[in-house]
Amino acid sequence: MSNLEKDPDEVACTGRPAAGIEVVSAREVPLGGPRAMFVRRTLPTRDRSMVGAWCFADHYGPDEIGAPGGERERGMRVLPHPHTGLQTVSWLIDGEIEHTDSAGVHAMVRPGELNLMSAGHGISHSEVSTPDTTILHGFQLWLALPDSVRNGDNGFQFHAPALIGLDGGSARVFIGTLVGETSPVDTATALLGAELIIDAGATLTLEVDPVFEHGLILDTERVLLDDTGLARSDLGYAGPGSTTLRVHNPTTTPARAILLGGEPFGEDLIMWWNFVGRTHEEIAEYRTAWEEQSSRFGTVAGWSSAERIPAPPLPNSRLRPRRRR
């Protein structure tokens, strides 16, 4: 998914450990066009720009999608756009999305199945909800790649994690290790990603790595994370040091949340539009390469050279990384 804000902020993916639970509220962002779907973004925000290597988190839906051209047409139609220095992670709850990229990968994103694309040195891709999709609901996440591998090859990984029954709910672990389950998905830094279901009135007590910082994004109406209340689309941040996290559902219906985690990212970097880099010059180089349709980002099958998302203009001021706190 593209960061389709008209004037994207300059953001450095950084972390700020906090005592207790820090609540980050989402902001609503359109994905372009008068009939565009809206997403609720918790990473990056001015309150927090990173959880481990996770530096981008959009939560969308459930959105009802009408027939093409109809009044309720608000599906996903993200034209080819570029990425550098990151991995995209797609996780659906409802609906279906067609992924096509310049490395020749064509894949369907479906509920409960992980699709991870590595941009490396450069890649472009498109994302379009399928005609049979009537409800679209899910999460789009990005991972920053460390300097040692950020200019490497691009790639694609798929994983359908098993549903693990727990006392008080269930989990699907799509990245890393949790509740005794380990995902086979390869990442450049130590990470965690899992979907949690918390039964009505129940509490999940999760053993977690104390080296990690964690973020819980709520998909439903309300939960308590270590006694701190979260509303829908909020991100609850827990800094390193915790060996357990408690997630309580005080409602009368099951709750759903995405748990992210990772070792605090040790590098300062700049995230602007769809690019992750280290300097202003790098970002400007990526933008020029995309606008000039260079071979760096390749071409996406099924789209003409005119069907692509143009890069926004760079800001007048120089892009600088915001130092980690």
C-alpha positions as CSV (number, residue, x, y, z in Angstrom):
1,M,0.0,0.0,0.0
2,S,1.2,3.5,-0.8
3,N,1.5,6.4,1.6
4,L,-0.8,8.5,-0.6
5,E,-0.9,11.7,1.4
6,K,-0.8,14.8,-0.8
7,D,2.0,16.3,1.3
8,P,3.6,13.4,3.2
9,D,5.4,14.3,6.3
10,E,9.1,13.8,6.7
11,V,9.4,11.1,9.3
12,A,12.3,9.3,10.9
13,C,11.3,5.9,12.3
14,T,12.4,6.2,15.9
15,G,11.4,4.7,19.2
16,R,10.7,6.3,22.6
17,P,10.5,3.9,25.5
18,A,7.8,4.9,28.0
19,A,6.8,4.0,31.5
20,G,3.6,2.0,31.5
21,I,1.4,2.0,28.4
22,E,1.4,4.9,26.0
23,V,-1.8,5.3,23.9
24,V,-1.3,6.5,20.3
25,S,-4.5,7.6,18.6
26,A,-4.9,7.0,14.9
27,R,-5.4,9.7,12.3
28,E,-7.6,9.2,9.2
29,V,-5.9,9.3,5.8
30,P,-7.5,9.0,2.4
31,L,-6.0,6.7,-0.2
32,G,-6.6,9.2,-3.0
33,G,-9.6,10.1,-5.2
34,P,-13.2,11.3,-4.5
35,R,-14.3,7.7,-3.8
36,A,-11.2,6.6,-2.0
37,M,-11.3,4.3,1.0
38,F,-9.9,5.8,4.2
39,V,-7.4,4.2,6.5
40,R,-6.6,4.9,10.2
41,R,-2.8,5.4,10.7
42,T,-1.0,4.9,14.0
43,L,2.5,4.6,12.6
44,P,4.1,7.0,12.0
45,T,2.5,9.7,14.0
46,R,4.0,12.6,15.9
47,D,3.4,10.7,19.1
48,R,5.3,7.6,17.9
49,S,7.0,6.6,14.7
50,M,8.3,3.1,15.4
51,V,7.8,-0.2,17.3
52,G,10.9,-2.3,16.7
53,A,11.4,-2.1,12.9
54,W,7.7,-1.6,12.4
55,C,7.5,1.9,11.0
56,F,4.1,2.1,9.3
57,A,0.7,0.8,10.3
58,D,-2.6,1.4,8.6
59,H,-5.9,-0.1,9.8
60,Y,-8.8,-0.1,7.4
61,G,-12.5,-1.2,7.3
62,P,-14.7,-2.9,7.6
63,D,-15.7,-1.0,4.4
64,E,-18.7,-2.0,2.3
65,I,-17.7,-2.0,-1.3
66,G,-20.3,-1.4,-4.0
67,A,-20.3,-2.3,-7.7
68,P,-17.7,-0.4,-9.9
69,G,-19.0,3.1,-10.6
70,G,-21.7,2.9,-7.9
71,E,-22.2,5.3,-5.1
72,R,-20.6,2.9,-2.6
73,E,-17.6,2.1,-4.6
74,R,-14.7,2.5,-2.1
75,G,-12.5,-0.4,-2.8
76,M,-8.8,-0.5,-3.0
77,R,-7.3,0.5,-6.3
78,V,-3.7,1.4,-5.7
79,L,-1.8,1.9,-9.0
80,P,1.9,1.0,-9.4
81,H,4.0,2.8,-6.9
82,P,7.6,2.4,-5.7
83,H,9.3,1.3,-2.4
84,T,12.9,1.2,-1.2
85,G,14.6,0.0,2.0
86,L,11.5,-1.7,3.6
87,Q,9.3,-4.7,3.7
88,T,5.5,-4.5,3.3
89,V,3.3,-6.8,5.3
90,S,-0.3,-7.4,4.3
91,W,-2.8,-8.9,6.7
92,L,-6.5,-9.2,5.8
93,I,-9.5,-9.9,8.1
94,D,-12.1,-9.8,5.3
95,G,-12.0,-9.4,1.5
96,E,-9.4,-10.2,-1.1
97,I,-6.6,-8.1,-2.7
98,E,-4.7,-8.8,-5.9
99,H,-0.9,-8.0,-5.5
100,T,1.3,-7.6,-8.6
101,D,4.9,-6.4,-8.4
102,S,7.8,-5.6,-10.7
103,A,9.7,-8.7,-9.6
104,G,7.1,-10.8,-11.4
105,V,5.1,-11.9,-8.4
106,H,1.3,-12.2,-8.7
107,A,-0.4,-13.2,-5.5
108,M,-3.8,-13.0,-3.8
109,V,-4.0,-11.5,-0.3
110,R,-6.6,-13.4,1.7
111,P,-7.8,-13.4,5.4
112,G,-5.5,-15.1,7.8
113,E,-2.6,-15.3,5.3
114,L,0.6,-13.3,5.4
115,N,2.1,-11.7,2.3
116,L,5.5,-10.0,2.8
117,M,7.2,-8.1,0.0
118,S,10.9,-7.1,0.4
119,A,11.6,-3.9,-1.6
120,G,15.4,-3.9,-1.0
121,H,17.2,-1.7,-3.6
122,G,13.8,-1.0,-5.3
123,I,10.5,-2.5,-6.4
124,S,7.1,-1.3,-7.5
125,H,3.7,-2.9,-7.1
126,S,0.0,-2.5,-7.4
127,E,-2.9,-3.5,-5.0
128,V,-6.5,-3.9,-6.1
129,S,-9.4,-5.4,-4.3
130,T,-11.1,-8.1,-6.4
131,P,-14.5,-7.8,-8.0
132,D,-16.1,-10.3,-5.7
133,T,-15.0,-8.4,-2.6
134,T,-18.0,-6.9,-0.8
135,I,-16.2,-6.0,2.5
136,L,-12.6,-4.9,2.8
137,H,-11.0,-5.0,6.3
138,G,-7.4,-5.4,7.4
139,F,-4.0,-4.0,8.2
140,Q,-1.1,-2.8,6.0
141,L,2.3,-2.7,7.8
142,W,5.8,-1.8,6.8
143,L,9.2,-2.9,8.3
144,A,12.3,-0.8,7.9
145,L,15.3,-2.7,6.7
146,P,18.6,-2.2,8.5
147,D,21.5,-0.7,6.6
148,S,23.2,-4.0,6.1
149,V,20.5,-5.4,3.9
150,R,18.4,-2.4,2.7
151,N,20.0,-2.3,-0.7
152,G,19.7,-6.1,-1.3
153,D,17.5,-8.1,-3.6
154,N,13.7,-7.8,-3.5
155,G,11.6,-10.8,-2.6
156,F,8.3,-12.2,-1.5
157,Q,7.2,-14.6,1.3
158,F,3.8,-16.2,2.0
159,H,2.7,-17.9,5.2
160,A,-0.7,-19.1,6.4
161,P,-0.3,-19.4,10.2
162,A,-2.2,-22.0,12.2
163,L,-4.9,-20.8,14.6
164,I,-3.6,-21.5,18.1
165,G,-6.2,-22.0,20.8
166,L,-5.5,-20.2,24.1
167,D,-7.1,-19.9,27.5
168,G,-9.4,-17.0,26.9
169,G,-8.9,-16.7,23.1
170,S,-6.7,-17.6,20.2
171,A,-3.7,-16.4,18.2
172,R,-2.2,-16.5,14.7
173,V,1.5,-15.8,14.8
174,F,2.6,-14.5,11.3
175,I,6.1,-13.2,12.3
176,G,8.4,-14.2,15.1
177,T,7.5,-16.3,18.2
178,L,4.6,-16.1,20.6
179,V,2.6,-18.7,22.7
180,G,5.1,-21.4,21.7
181,E,4.5,-20.9,18.0
182,T,7.2,-19.7,15.6
183,S,6.6,-18.4,12.1
184,P,9.0,-19.5,9.3
185,V,8.9,-16.0,7.8
186,D,12.4,-14.5,7.5
187,T,13.0,-10.9,8.7
188,A,16.2,-8.9,8.9
189,T,15.7,-8.0,12.6
190,A,14.1,-9.8,15.5
191,L,10.3,-9.1,15.4
192,L,6.9,-10.3,16.4
193,G,3.6,-10.0,14.6
194,A,0.4,-11.8,15.6
195,E,-3.4,-11.5,15.4
196,L,-5.1,-12.0,18.8
197,I,-8.7,-12.9,19.5
198,I,-9.8,-12.3,23.1
199,D,-13.0,-13.9,24.2
200,A,-15.8,-11.9,25.7
201,G,-15.0,-11.0,29.3
202,A,-11.6,-12.9,29.1
203,T,-8.0,-12.0,29.7
204,L,-5.0,-13.2,27.7
205,T,-1.7,-13.2,29.6
206,L,1.1,-13.4,27.1
207,E,4.8,-14.1,27.8
208,V,6.9,-11.7,25.7
209,D,10.5,-11.0,25.1
210,P,11.7,-8.3,27.6
211,V,14.2,-7.0,25.0
212,F,11.3,-6.1,22.7
213,E,9.1,-3.0,22.7
214,H,5.5,-3.9,21.8
215,G,2.5,-2.2,20.2
216,L,-1.1,-3.5,20.3
217,I,-3.5,-2.1,17.6
218,L,-7.1,-2.7,18.4
219,D,-9.5,-3.7,15.6
220,T,-12.7,-3.8,17.7
221,E,-14.3,-1.5,20.3
222,R,-12.4,-1.8,23.5
223,V,-9.7,-3.7,25.5
224,L,-7.5,-3.1,28.4
225,L,-3.7,-3.5,27.9
226,D,-2.1,-3.9,31.3
227,D,-5.1,-2.0,32.7
228,T,-4.9,0.9,30.2
229,G,-8.0,1.3,28.0
230,L,-7.7,1.2,24.2
231,A,-10.4,2.2,21.8
232,R,-10.8,1.1,18.2
233,S,-7.7,1.7,16.1
234,D,-5.6,2.9,19.1
235,L,-2.1,1.6,19.4
236,G,-1.0,0.8,23.0
237,Y,2.8,1.0,23.3
238,A,4.8,-0.9,25.9
239,G,8.5,-0.2,26.2
240,P,11.2,-2.8,26.7
241,G,11.4,-4.6,30.0
242,S,8.1,-6.4,30.2
243,T,8.0,-10.2,30.5
244,T,4.2,-10.4,30.2
245,L,1.4,-8.4,28.6
246,R,-2.2,-8.7,29.8
247,V,-5.0,-8.0,27.3
248,H,-8.5,-8.0,28.9
249,N,-11.7,-7.8,26.9
250,P,-14.4,-6.1,29.1
251,T,-17.1,-6.3,26.4
252,T,-19.7,-9.0,25.7
253,T,-18.4,-9.9,22.2
254,P,-14.9,-11.2,21.1
255,A,-12.2,-8.6,20.6
256,R,-9.5,-8.6,17.9
257,A,-6.1,-6.9,18.0
258,I,-2.7,-7.1,16.2
259,L,0.3,-7.4,18.4
260,L,3.6,-6.0,17.0
261,G,7.0,-6.2,18.6
262,G,10.7,-6.0,18.1
263,E,14.1,-4.9,19.3
264,P,14.3,-1.1,19.3
265,F,15.6,-0.1,15.9
266,G,19.2,1.1,16.3
267,E,19.5,3.4,13.3
268,D,18.2,6.9,12.5
269,L,16.5,7.0,9.1
270,I,14.2,9.1,7.0
271,M,10.8,7.8,5.8
272,W,9.3,10.1,3.1
273,W,6.4,9.0,0.9
274,N,7.1,5.4,0.0
275,F,10.8,5.5,0.5
276,V,13.0,4.7,3.5
277,G,16.5,6.1,3.4
278,R,19.2,7.7,5.5
279,T,19.9,11.1,3.8
280,H,18.1,13.8,1.9
281,E,20.2,13.0,-1.2
282,E,19.1,9.3,-1.1
283,I,15.4,10.3,-1.0
284,A,15.9,12.8,-3.8
285,E,17.6,10.1,-5.9
286,Y,14.8,7.6,-5.3
287,R,12.2,10.2,-6.3
288,T,14.1,11.1,-9.5
289,A,14.5,7.4,-10.4
290,W,10.7,6.9,-10.1
291,E,9.7,10.0,-12.0
292,E,12.1,9.1,-14.8
293,Q,10.8,5.5,-14.9
294,S,14.3,4.1,-14.4
295,S,14.9,0.4,-14.3
296,R,15.5,0.6,-10.5
297,F,11.8,0.1,-9.9
298,G,10.9,-2.0,-12.9
299,T,7.4,-2.3,-14.4
300,V,4.3,-3.9,-13.1
301,A,2.5,-6.3,-15.6
302,G,-1.0,-5.3,-16.6
303,W,-0.6,-1.6,-16.3
304,S,0.5,1.0,-18.9
305,S,3.4,3.4,-18.4
306,A,0.9,6.1,-17.7
307,E,-0.9,4.1,-15.0
308,R,1.3,4.9,-12.0
309,I,1.3,7.1,-8.9
310,P,3.5,10.2,-9.4
311,A,5.8,11.2,-6.6
312,P,4.8,14.3,-4.7
313,P,7.3,17.2,-4.7
314,L,10.0,17.3,-2.1
315,P,9.6,19.8,0.6
316,N,11.4,23.1,0.4
317,S,13.4,22.3,3.5
318,R,16.1,19.7,3.6
319,L,15.0,16.2,4.9
320,R,16.8,15.3,8.1
321,P,16.4,12.3,10.3
322,R,14.9,13.0,13.7
323,R,17.3,11.6,16.2
324,R,16.2,8.7,18.4
325,R,15.1,9.7,21.9
